[in-house]
C-alpha cells in the first residue's frame, strides 16, 4: 500500500515513542506538533490522517474535518473508563479496568468511537508510576500491532454510549492529594489513595501539621522481595 501523509500530535513519553515507531517504519510523518497554536499547520499540510498521543488540547472540528482518514488518539485508559486526566491514578482509586485504547476523536474528551482497546493487569504492589509505565508500554505495543490495519482502513470502530464509563479532570487529582488526618478511611481506601499518589520523584500526597506540609509516599513489597 502507498504511504499516507501523517500529522502527529504529542508531547509525552508514549507519544514520542509512537512517533519514533512511525518514522522507523518509513512512514511519511509530516510534523510533530505539541502546542494548540500549531494546529493551523494542519490546514496547510492537509495530511491523510492525524494521530495523537499525549496532546494536551482538544482538536477543534474544523481541523478534524481536514484529514480524510480522520483523527485518532491513543489514550492510556480502557475506554469508556477513565476518560480525561490521570487514568493511571483513577484505575487504582476507583478499581476500574486499566488499559489502553485507540479511538477516533470527536467533540468530547476521549468519547469517540473505539478502534481497539486492551486491558492490563494491576497488582496490589503497583503504584501510580508502575501503572503509568505499564500503560505506556501497552500503548506502544497495541499501536504497533494495529497500525497496518488502521492504515489500510480495515477496522470496525465501536461507538461509545453516553453515560457509560468515568471521566476526571486535573482538579480531581489535585483534590486527592491532601490526606485529612482527622478523617476516617478504611485501610483499603487509604492504601489505594497513597498508591495512586506515589509517583517518584513527584510530591503528591501530603498532610498538614501546624501549618506545614509533610509529603508521603508508599512502598509496598511482598515478604519474598526482602531478606
Secondary structure as UniProt FT lines:
FT   STRAND          5..10
FT   HELIX           13..24
FT   TURN            25..26
FT   STRAND          28..33
FT   HELIX           36..39
FT   HELIX           40..45
FT   STRAND          49..53
FT   HELIX           61..64
FT   TURN            65..66
FT   TURN            68..69
FT   STRAND          71..75
FT   TURN            79..82
FT   STRAND          83..84
FT   HELIX           87..93
FT   STRAND          99..104
FT   STRAND          114..119
FT   TURN            124..125
FT   HELIX           128..152
FT   TURN            162..163
FT   STRAND          167..168
FT   HELIX           170..176
FT   TURN            181..182
FT   HELIX           187..197
FT   TURN            200..201
FT   STRAND          206..209
FT   TURN            210..211
FT   STRAND          212..215
FT   HELIX           223..225
//
